[in-house]
Amino acid sequence: MEAFWGTLCVVKVQPPRYIVWSTNEVDLNDPFQRRWYIRQVLLYGREQDVRRLDKAELATLIDELRLPEPIYQLWKRYLSRSGYYAKG
């Protein structure tokens, strides 16, 4: 699997407690839960969790995730340099 949720056959995941501690299951087909989970991974995930993110999807969502400014700038710069983020 190229990305952890890059395919529609993955409906629900049981995230590690260090990423999500308020629920046992996240429905990645629900757009709100999907964005929330991606934000949680960026804030609290480990390297292996972040590597599973679909970078193209992340580039489309990065402006909506309301990340702390230093984390937002870090990811925006990375995605821009990698060719995923093309907004001005």
VMD Tcl script that draws the C-alpha trace (Angstrom):
set ca {
  {0.00 0.00 0.00}
  {1.61 3.25 -1.13}
  {-0.11 5.37 1.51}
  {-1.84 4.31 4.69}
  {-5.20 5.62 3.49}
  {-4.49 6.11 -0.19}
  {-7.13 3.58 -1.12}
  {-10.87 3.59 -0.53}
  {-10.90 0.00 0.73}
  {-9.52 1.27 4.05}
  {-12.58 2.53 5.89}
  {-11.69 2.63 9.56}
  {-8.40 2.52 11.41}
  {-7.46 1.99 15.02}
  {-4.80 4.65 15.52}
  {-2.02 4.35 18.07}
  {-2.72 6.06 21.41}
  {0.18 8.47 20.99}
  {-1.60 9.93 17.94}
  {-5.25 9.70 19.00}
  {-6.24 9.19 22.60}
  {-9.89 10.29 22.47}
  {-11.31 7.43 20.38}
  {-10.49 3.86 19.40}
  {-11.45 4.19 15.75}
  {-11.24 6.79 12.98}
  {-13.37 6.59 9.84}
  {-11.10 7.78 7.04}
  {-13.96 7.93 4.55}
  {-15.48 10.77 6.60}
  {-13.77 13.96 5.30}
  {-13.81 15.67 8.72}
  {-12.29 12.67 10.51}
  {-9.75 12.21 7.72}
  {-8.51 15.81 7.95}
  {-8.48 15.61 11.76}
  {-6.47 12.37 11.68}
  {-3.92 13.77 9.22}
  {-3.49 16.79 11.51}
  {-3.01 14.48 14.51}
  {-0.37 12.50 12.62}
  {1.51 15.69 11.71}
  {1.41 16.91 15.31}
  {1.93 13.70 17.28}
  {2.95 10.96 14.86}
  {6.28 9.25 14.67}
  {8.42 9.00 11.57}
  {6.76 5.79 10.41}
  {3.31 7.37 10.79}
  {4.26 10.47 8.82}
  {5.83 8.36 6.06}
  {2.45 6.69 5.48}
  {0.77 9.98 4.62}
  {-0.21 10.53 1.01}
  {1.87 13.62 0.21}
  {-0.33 14.68 -2.72}
  {-3.39 14.58 -0.49}
  {-1.53 16.40 2.26}
  {-0.63 19.16 -0.21}
  {-4.32 19.70 -1.00}
  {-5.24 19.85 2.70}
  {-2.29 21.63 4.31}
  {-3.91 25.08 4.22}
  {-7.05 23.76 5.96}
  {-5.42 21.86 8.82}
  {-4.87 24.85 11.13}
  {-1.44 23.65 12.16}
  {0.80 25.71 14.43}
  {2.68 28.17 12.20}
  {6.17 26.57 12.47}
  {4.79 23.13 11.58}
  {2.65 24.56 8.78}
  {5.66 26.41 7.27}
  {7.87 23.32 7.55}
  {5.36 21.14 5.68}
  {4.48 23.82 3.14}
  {8.17 24.27 2.30}
  {8.75 20.51 2.08}
  {5.69 19.96 -0.13}
  {6.64 22.90 -2.36}
  {10.20 21.69 -2.84}
  {8.94 18.17 -3.52}
  {6.59 19.44 -6.21}
  {3.34 18.61 -4.40}
  {2.34 22.11 -3.29}
  {2.04 24.64 -6.10}
  {-0.04 27.45 -4.55}
  {1.46 30.90 -4.40}
}
mol new
graphics top color blue
foreach p $ca { graphics top sphere $p radius 0.5 }
foreach p [lrange $ca 0 end-1] q [lrange $ca 1 end] { graphics top cylinder $p $q radius 0.2 }
display resetview
